[in-house]
Structures are given as C-alpha cells and as structure tokens.
Amino acid sequence: MNSTLKSDIRRYARLTVAWSLAVASLPQFAAAESGGLKARRSPQWVAMVSVLLVASTGSAYRSESAATTDENGSTDHEKSAIAAPTTVLQGFGLFQQRCLSCHGNPAFKEAPSPQALREMTPEHVFEVLSTGAMYPIVGKSLSDDERRAVAESITGQLMGTSRSGAAASMPNQCPAQSTMADPAAGPAWNGWGAGLENRRFQSTAAAGLSADNIGHLQLKWAFGFPGGTSAYGQPSVVSGRVFVGTDTGWVYSLDAVTGCIHWSFKTQAGVRTAVSVGAVHEQGKVNYVAYFGDQNSNVYAVDAVSGTPLWRRKVEAHYASRITAAPALYRNRLYVPISSWEEFSARSPDVECCTSVGAVVALDADSGREVWKTYVIPERPRAVGKNSRGVKRWAPAGGSVWNTPTIDSKRQTLYVGTGDATTFPAAATTDAVIAIRLVDGRILWSHQVHHGDSYLVGCVGAARTDNCPKVQGPDWDIPASPVLHTLASGRDELIVGTKPGDILALDPASKGSQLWRVNLSGSALANDGPIKAGNLPSGVLWGFADDGERAYFGLIGGGLVALDIANHAVSWRVPLSANPTASIDFTPSSRWISHGTAATAIPGAVLIGGSDGKLFAVSSTDGRDLWSFDTARSFTTVNEVTAHGGSFGAPGPAVAGGMLFIGSGYSGRGMPGNVLLAFSTQ
C-alpha cells in the first residue's frame, strides 16, 4: 500500500497527514458523476488502525517472523507502540468499526451511505455524534477527540477551516487582474514533474538558478495556511503565479514575487495534488484553466486568472478511494490516477474484502467528460467464497496508483506504477509498471517488478485473520512516477525506483522488457523480498530527479544517492543527516530522519528535504553541500497567519524564474506545519 493512508502511517515520511481537509460542498458545480465500483460490505465492518492492531513493547525492529515493514520502513509492531492523540487515520478506523454496521447496510435505509457522508461537512457529522441522533447509539462511547477524528476522516475535511482560509479574510490582496500570461511562454514548474517525462529537472534558463548561485538563496516570503497541519501540496509556478493546494481544502493562487493573493478556492476535501495549468480554446478565445484533485476523488477545473469554478467531476465512487498524485495534462486531456485506503481495515473478518482497485481516468479538459477509465486489474472483483464468519470474500483487488502518469508523446502512451494487491494471489499488474494507450485506455503491456505482494495492514502473528493473504507480502508498491529518459544514442529507457532500493530500466519500445536492474546499496537485489530481519527498506518513495546524465534518489532510510544512468552504477552517496545505526528511538526528540521526499535537479545541483525539516542543495557532481535551510521553526507570513514549518514528507521543491518554492510540514509521525516558503537570490 502506498497511499495517503499508507504513506501517512509511514515511519520515514512521518505521516498520518491529517487528511485535513476542507468544508462545505459547493453547489455552484454541476458535478458529472462517473460510475465506479461500489463498496460491498457486510453489516459489520471492523477496522483496526494499524497502530491498534498489534501490541508491542520491545525493540524497534523485530524479526520478519514477528513483524513486517511498511513502505517507510515501520513495522506493524512499531506502529502499535506509537502513542498519540486520535488522528484522522484512526478516525477512519473508528468509523469503519463503529458506524458501518448501519451506514451502507441495506437493512438501515434511513442511514446515509458512506458516499453520502463524504459530501457532508465535518461540523455536521460531529454535531450529530455529539448531541444529535447518533449520540446515544455511538457518540457517547467516543471521546470528543475521537468524534472529531471520525467526522474529519469520513468527510475528508478539517473542522473550522471553511471560512478561515478564504482570500477575503487575508490582508495581502493582489491588485485585480483580468489576464494572465501564456503558461507556455515563460519559466514554469507546471504540475508534478516539470514536464511530461516526470524528470523533475529544470534547465538553467527555466530555473534561473544553478550551482553557482544557489548558495545565495534567502527566504523572500512565507505564506501561512490557516488551520493546516500538513503542507503536502507541491506548488506549481506558472505565468508569474504560484498555485498550491492544502490539507484544509483551500487552493490558492499567489504572486510568485511578493506572495500577495490573487484568489482562493474551496474544494470538498484536502488537495495534495500539484496543480496543472493549461490553455482551453473556445470560439477563438483562449482561457487558462487550473486542474487538481482532492481526497474525496473529485477533479476540479477553475479559471486560472480568477479562481471561478468551471466544472467538477467525481472519478471514483468507492468510499475508500483517493486522488493522491497529480493528474497529468496533455493535449486537452487530463489523466487522473486513483488510489485507495481499503487495505487499512480489511483484515477484519467482518469486512467483505476486497473491492477497491487502482485506476487511471481520462477526462476531457474542456468539460470534465469521462473519455475512458482503465482499472489496473482488468478482471473486476467477484465473490470467491466466504470467510469463517460467513462474510463474502472478493478478488482480485488492489493496485492503487500513487503516482502522476508519465506521458510518452512519441508512442502516445502513458506509464504508471501500481501498488500492492489486497487479495491473494497478487494480480500480475500489481507492484508493476503499466503502459496505457492514450487514445482509448487500452493496457498495452505491464511489467511486474515485485511478484506476490499481497498485503493488508496488521496481518502479522496473532492478529492474522482468514481475510489476510495466505502469504503476507512486503508492501512495496511502485510508489514514484516512472521517469522517461533518453540516452545520448537516442534510445529511450523508462527508469523505475522501488522502496527496497532496486532501480530498473525498462524498454518502452519492447513492451517493457527489462534492460537492467541494480540496487542502490550496491549489494544483492531485493527482487521480491523479504528484506533481512532488522533491515530497513532504503530506497525510493515519492519521486526522484533525472538531469540527463544521472538520476538522484532520496532514500527512505536517509541520505541521497546519484546513479549514472548510462552505466547504471552509483556515482556518489551522501548521508545529509546523522542517523542512528541500531534501534530507532520513537520519541519526538530523537527520530530517524528520512529523505524519502521527491528530489529536484537543476544544472549542477540537487535539492531535497528531510523529515527533520531541513532543506538541502548539494552538488550533482559529488554531493558536497552547497546550501541548507532549517524550516522547522516559526515564520512571519505575508498574510499574517500564524505559521510554523515542520517535516518534509512527500512533495519536492519547485524551481522556476530564479526562485524556489516548497511547503513545510507533514503531520502524524512527522512534524506538522502549515507554511509555504519562497526563496530567491535577490
């Protein structure tokens, strides 16, 4: 699993990002609802948050017979040892445990479905649990903190943020503008990977920065996100503006130089996707549109100049579905990846496991109309028997898509990495790279990187149930976008990073055949696992950079590695931060430092952040330090919002026009934060 969920329980990225989200459904949209696989469930679902599943009080790392590691290196035993206030993640488990016996049960027609609850405000759900009809049934058995977490988890919104984040309440308004420069005309970091190939590399002309001047970067301005706890939306820089989503559900358009605010827009849930801006031609007129997705599987199009809503589309109906990664925009189509939280609770024998499948949806960029939808597992889930409690079991399922599609314009194909299976045996298209034809969504080929990775949270030791996979996999996924790399010879290679550190090159011209495979540690390949007892996965999580000569990988276990692509050999590695070498102390004062965030490259330099809140620039030649900045502190903001930096957990820096932009803060196992930072040499 690698989802918002997965990655956010995760140890190294330190998450549990309060899928802090937004308020109030927006009636001004005429939403075009797409069909999707409905959740099939028994009258009683019992979801146990991994933290609560397995009691453990021993050392941080146990043998594989006793625990399995998650994508950020945490074991199920470690997760259970973490004591913390009730998070949104735990609220999601409480909802499944306490509420799904009625909500979604045909015997209780008067109870709103989980899908209907997702459209409500958290304030309404909290009120019903605290003083309304649900108090004597469920609410009185929950603490105030737990009721809040349940309300925020199912609605995908943070309480109290529906108005506080509005631009109208902020003092730093930009002068009104009725036009915007062509996004393709100037320096830009548009969307996730700064290009269709997802290389996360900016030329000198576009970056306005290089190894020669990056050491002179200084903080130019800071912008606070009211009520936020995780600055998990990667900023996009287009036409002299910064577009950024937030965990509170607000999306902002800011002036890149001053940080003044052009507009704000309220979605129905948190937005952790990067924003993509493109041109729409209509009746001889060109309009610029900003596209993004939220944690309730809604995709939005708004006018990039004014923030006026144009359309909204729900791309997946399954209540556990999410849009974690940014959609890719190409030739008037938006390609949207879909992930899921289902594996979080499905080990319970009261759950009809499992029905959620990862997908990619193509939308018409003008209207939001669905052009095609491709599930990564072609066979639809079907009933395959019953467990010991007589509850139906379903298969195949899983394969969440946690990454932004990579577009191959030469072959008119997109590539995505898929997550683990949630049923056994694992489908051949899970933990795989899949090629999908752009015109019609047909799967052209797939290459399975890890075989047999069937995984549900908590399926270890005495906590196993007969819903668990017969063989519990390592939970590895293909979490980062594949990168399309062109060699000096003109041959294309698709570079793939993995959590245990295997790096592969696939041949897109030969149905994804493997060209080479190495491990960043310099030792044996991880292949299908398992990792040796006591070892941590020390590979790639959210993304890596490719400057045409080398690829740069931030490691889940800490540090940065450069790989020469032509001879697929490690050029250098640097630790960046000091980490313990034995057991890990989980106290707030001493945590393992991860660099599993996405890296960014410019000529001569690589930029990456760590879970300790430190942002680094190092030489791409040898890894020596060029610049660093500690963001884990308070900031004075241009919008006069109290703001503090924290961990870097997923997105990487966006660099354009001589400036660097990044959000600081990733809650849960990391340090929360609610600030967007802008750096410049001037």
Secondary structure, 3 states (H helix, E strand, C coil): CCCHHHHHHCCCCCCECCCCCCCCCCCCCCCEECCCCCCCCCCCCCCCCHHHHCCCCCCCCCCCCCCCECCCCCEHHHHHCCCCCCCHHHHHHHHHHHCCCCCCCCCCCCCCCHHHHHCCCHHHHHHHHHCCCCCCCCHHHCCHHHHHHHHHHHHCCCCCCCCCCCHHHCCCECCCCCCCCCCCCCCCECCCCCCCCCCCECCHHHHCCCCCCHHHCEEEEEEECCCCCCCCCCCEEECCEEEEECCCCEEEEEECCCCCEEEEEECCCCCCCCCEEEEEEECCEEEEEEEEECCCCEEEEEECCCCCEEEEEECCCCCCEECCCCCEEECCEEEEEEEECHHHCCCCCCCCCCCCECEEEEEECCCCCEEEEEECCCCCCEEEEECCCCCEEEECCECCCCCCCEEECCCCEEEEECCCECCCCCCCCCCEEEEEECCCCCEEEEEECCCCCECCCCCCHHHCCCCCCCCCCCCCCCCCCCEEEECCCCCEEEEEECCCCEEEEEEHHHCCEEEEEEECCCCCCCCCCCCCCCCCCCCCCCCEEECCCEEEEECCCCCEEEEECCCCEEEEEECCCCCCCCCCCCCCCCCCCCCCCCCEEECCEEEEECCCCEEEEEECCCCCEEEEEECCCEECCCCCCCEECCCCCCCCCEEECCEEEEEECCCECCCCCCEEEEEECC
